[in-house]
Amino acid sequence: MSLLGFCQWLAETPWSIALHESLWAYPLVESTHVWSLALFVGFSVLLDLRLLGLAMQRIPASEVARRLLPWMVAGFALMVVTGLLLFYAIPVRTYQSLFFRIKVLLLALAGLNVWVFHATVWRSVATWDLDPVPPRSARRAGAASLLLWVCIIFAGRMIAYSWFDCDRQPQPAVVNWAAGCVLGSE
Amino acid sequence: MTSLLPFFEWCETTRLGAAIRDSLWLFPVIEAVHLVAFAVLGGAVLLVNLRLLGLAFRSQPVARLAQDAAPWLGGSLAVALVSGSLLFLSESVKLYHSEPFRLKIASLVLALLFTFSAHRKVTLADEAHARPFAGRLAAVVSLALWAGVAWGGRWIGFSG
């Protein structure tokens, strides 16, 4: 089964329809998704700012990370669960949304950034832990994370707008290709 | 009592309000900026209040964390207020009739007054004069008021 076929099947399941049509549950899930931004993105911004040497300079970088991490994990979990539910409520349109696809790509890049950071710069944190302004490689990771998350919030907000939806034709070929639109053969 | 409606109607007629309303992209982009500001503001508010509640960063004094968070709280608040005002100008008559908007503005006024008076006094008190109960109370009140701002804001979009 193709991914599109899977999304079409998902859209027919009773719980997906119920969530989509519910007066309270969908807004509640979406509000919680936005709320988790404050916890997860709000705290990652603080950590990124520490890596950039722009906030909490008097506190060791490793301590900032250690103290914020449990809350960030909780915020991220909340964000992923509510995000999956939002996708589950509107699977086909979301799957074929240009902005959703950009968002998923950016999320993967943000994950890659974290992985590279932990595999490289973070290993030597003991040597720069007390520096008010961390070394260039740490600052680069912090800046990349900040930029990626701002873009993720932008892309996420734009999913709500239908400018590039597949049922709004004609669109430039590149848009239809990127959004995975299946065009009828007229 | 005179109605505020004429003022809200005037806001919509401003050139800035009309430009945002007529543009396809401006409103969504300003909305996203507003959301980024919300995330940073939320992070700063949560950091200080979770510390006051004794739930995060217990290794650091409250006053130090509050001082560290202050510029980011102020900066994100400024961005949120400016972007929020722009969004308001573009659809003020709709907002005049919106219950969630009223909740949001009422909570916002209270949150600002509280943050820059009692809450500030509690967080910046030095360790020797810190009163744990006052700190926890200030944190709960602050979180409740900012929660009102955020819920009201998100619900404006759902209430049509």
Interface residues (C-beta under 8 A of the other chain):
Chain A: P27 E30 S31 V34 W35 L37 A38 L39 V41 G42 F43 V45 L46 L49 A55 M56 R58 I59 E63 R67 L68 P70 W71 W149 V150 I153 F154 R157 M158 A160 Y161 W163
Chain B: L24 P28 V29 E31 A32 L35 V36 F38 A39 V40 L41 G42 G43 A44 V45 L46 L47 L50 A56 F57 S59 Q60 R64 L65 D68 A69 P71 W72 A150 W151 R154 W155 F158
